Amino acid sequence: MLKKYWFYVLGVLSITAIGSALIAEYYFYLEPCKMCLKQREPYYAIITLFLVFIVLRWQTKIWFFLGVQILVIYGLFYSIWHVGIENKLLSGPSGCSGGLELTNSTINLKDQIMSKAVVNCEDIIWSMFGLSVATINSLLLFLIFVINTIYLWNNGFKKEKI
């Protein structure tokens, strides 16, 4: 059954992920950090691809699933990086995490303060079931990656012998 509806499941999962992020941001006033915003990009692209392939019904969907695979790998990179930042295992991009560097110059200190993000990537703004949203996103993207790989293997790359 999943084989038949995987295309639509991917669209619904992406819309749900973006919808919940936007609800958290605009309804509950939870400001996202830079890494949170980067993690949304694959979902926006998947939704765009989804809509394009709905319009182009004649087009084979294998290209959609290959595109999703690449986008999910991109999303996994940022979501796992973000989990590492939250757990203080990895450092974030400049202006995203950490404190200020020691300096003797007030101008340098002012530049550091002005370039810091409003929301620190190390801070877990909200969590569910003891897991940060970045962790949940990593798990969702990994699940999509595994199922999409199986789908591609069974429907796209596997050659049936007659």
Buried (B, 14 or more C-beta within 10 A) or exposed (E): EEEEEBBEBBBEBBBEBBEEBEEBBEEEEBEBBBBBEBBBEBBEBBBEBBEEBEEEEEEEBEBBBBBBBEBBEBBBBBBBBBBBBBEEEBBBEEBBBBEEEEEEEEEEBEEBEEEBBEBBBBEEBEEEEEBBBBBBBBEBBBEBBEBBBEBBEEEEEEEEEE
